[in-house]
Amino acid sequence: MLGQKLAELRKKKGLSQYEMAERLGVSRGKLANYEQGSRQPDFFDVSTDYLLGRVETSKADNNLPELTAKEERDIAKDLENMLNALDSKDGYAAFDGRDMQDMDEEDRELLKASLENSLRLAKRMAMQKFTPKKYR
């Protein structure tokens, strides 16, 4: 997902991979690997969540269990339900006093990403908390 976003944003700005790599201070090959998803950025040995301010400490979720395919599907389903509730005409759900129709595309995508990250982190934290130590 990060790689797709990097490529999308780079293209929106009209930059080549060479130009973007130069701005980031990485090689073009490394940027290509990021965009293809075959490599994740390893800036200062911290997570991208830490860089983006989603977690307070750089090692916050390194010890959390990884999600299974079923859990990924559950998160996708929960996310879809949440977004549908926000998008409904009933008006019982809103974000910052606005419903989804009032938001521009960028705000909708930011809200979606925030909800998805929150669901992932909550699921991983619950897995750690409720998995017996002998199965970790």
C-alpha positions as CSV (number, residue, x, y, z in Angstrom):
1,M,0.0,0.0,0.0
2,L,2.8,2.4,0.8
3,G,4.5,1.7,-2.5
4,Q,1.3,2.4,-4.4
5,K,0.9,5.7,-2.6
6,L,4.5,6.7,-3.3
7,A,4.1,6.0,-7.0
8,E,0.7,7.7,-7.2
9,L,2.0,10.9,-5.4
10,R,5.2,10.9,-7.5
11,K,3.2,10.7,-10.7
12,K,0.8,13.4,-9.5
13,K,3.8,15.7,-9.1
14,G,5.0,14.8,-12.5
15,L,8.3,13.5,-11.2
16,S,10.4,10.6,-12.6
17,Q,11.7,7.9,-10.3
18,Y,15.2,9.5,-10.7
19,E,13.9,12.9,-9.7
20,M,12.0,11.6,-6.7
21,A,14.9,9.4,-5.6
22,E,17.2,12.4,-5.7
23,R,14.8,14.4,-3.5
24,L,14.5,11.5,-1.0
25,G,18.2,10.9,-1.0
26,V,17.9,7.3,-2.1
27,S,18.9,5.4,-5.3
28,R,16.4,5.0,-8.1
29,G,16.5,1.3,-7.6
30,K,15.6,1.5,-4.0
31,L,12.7,3.8,-4.8
32,A,11.5,1.4,-7.4
33,N,11.6,-1.4,-4.8
34,Y,9.6,0.7,-2.4
35,E,7.0,1.4,-5.1
36,Q,6.8,-2.3,-6.1
37,G,6.4,-3.3,-2.5
38,S,9.4,-5.6,-2.6
39,R,11.1,-3.4,0.1
40,Q,9.9,-1.2,2.9
41,P,11.7,2.1,3.8
42,D,14.1,1.6,6.7
43,F,14.7,5.2,7.7
44,F,16.6,5.3,10.9
45,D,15.4,1.8,11.7
46,V,11.9,3.0,12.6
47,S,8.5,2.1,11.2
48,T,6.7,4.3,8.7
49,D,3.9,4.6,11.3
50,Y,6.4,6.3,13.6
51,L,7.6,8.6,10.8
52,L,4.0,9.6,10.1
53,G,3.2,10.2,13.7
54,R,0.8,7.3,14.1
55,V,2.7,5.8,17.1
56,E,4.6,7.6,19.8
57,T,7.7,5.3,20.0
58,S,9.7,3.9,17.1
59,K,9.5,0.3,18.3
60,A,5.8,0.4,19.4
61,D,4.5,-2.4,17.2
62,N,7.6,-4.3,16.3
63,N,6.8,-7.0,19.0
64,L,3.2,-7.3,18.0
65,P,2.0,-10.4,16.2
66,E,1.5,-10.3,12.4
67,L,-2.0,-10.5,11.0
68,T,-3.3,-13.6,9.3
69,A,-5.1,-13.6,6.0
70,K,-8.4,-14.1,7.8
71,E,-7.7,-11.2,10.1
72,E,-6.9,-9.0,7.1
73,R,-10.3,-10.0,5.6
74,D,-12.0,-9.2,8.9
75,I,-10.3,-5.8,9.0
76,A,-11.3,-5.0,5.4
77,K,-14.9,-6.0,6.2
78,D,-15.0,-3.9,9.3
79,L,-13.5,-1.0,7.5
80,E,-16.1,-1.3,4.7
81,N,-18.9,-1.4,7.3
82,M,-17.5,1.8,9.0
83,L,-17.2,3.7,5.8
84,N,-20.8,2.6,4.7
85,A,-22.1,3.9,8.1
86,L,-20.4,7.2,7.5
87,D,-21.7,7.4,4.0
88,S,-25.3,6.6,4.8
89,K,-28.0,9.1,4.4
90,D,-29.3,8.4,7.9
91,G,-26.8,11.0,9.3
92,Y,-26.1,9.1,12.5
93,A,-22.4,8.9,11.8
94,A,-20.1,11.8,11.0
95,F,-16.4,12.7,11.2
96,D,-15.5,16.2,12.5
97,G,-19.2,17.3,12.0
98,R,-19.2,16.3,8.4
99,D,-20.5,13.2,6.6
100,M,-18.6,11.5,3.7
101,Q,-20.5,13.5,1.1
102,D,-19.2,16.7,2.5
103,M,-15.5,15.6,2.3
104,D,-13.3,15.9,-0.7
105,E,-11.5,12.9,-2.1
106,E,-8.3,13.5,-0.2
107,D,-10.1,13.8,3.2
108,R,-12.0,10.6,2.5
109,E,-8.8,8.8,1.7
110,L,-7.1,10.2,4.9
111,L,-10.1,9.1,7.0
112,K,-10.0,5.6,5.4
113,A,-6.3,5.2,6.0
114,S,-6.6,6.4,9.6
115,L,-9.5,4.0,10.3
116,E,-7.6,1.1,8.6
117,N,-4.4,1.7,10.6
118,S,-6.4,2.0,13.8
119,L,-8.2,-1.3,13.1
120,R,-4.9,-3.1,12.3
121,L,-3.1,-1.8,15.4
122,A,-6.1,-2.7,17.7
123,K,-6.3,-6.2,16.2
124,R,-2.5,-6.8,16.7
125,M,-2.6,-5.5,20.3
126,A,-5.6,-7.7,21.1
127,M,-3.8,-10.7,19.6
128,Q,-0.8,-10.0,21.8
129,K,-2.9,-9.5,24.9
130,F,-5.1,-12.5,24.5
131,T,-2.7,-15.1,23.0
132,P,-1.2,-17.3,25.7
133,K,2.5,-16.9,26.1
134,K,3.2,-20.5,25.2
135,Y,1.7,-19.9,21.7
136,R,3.6,-16.7,20.9
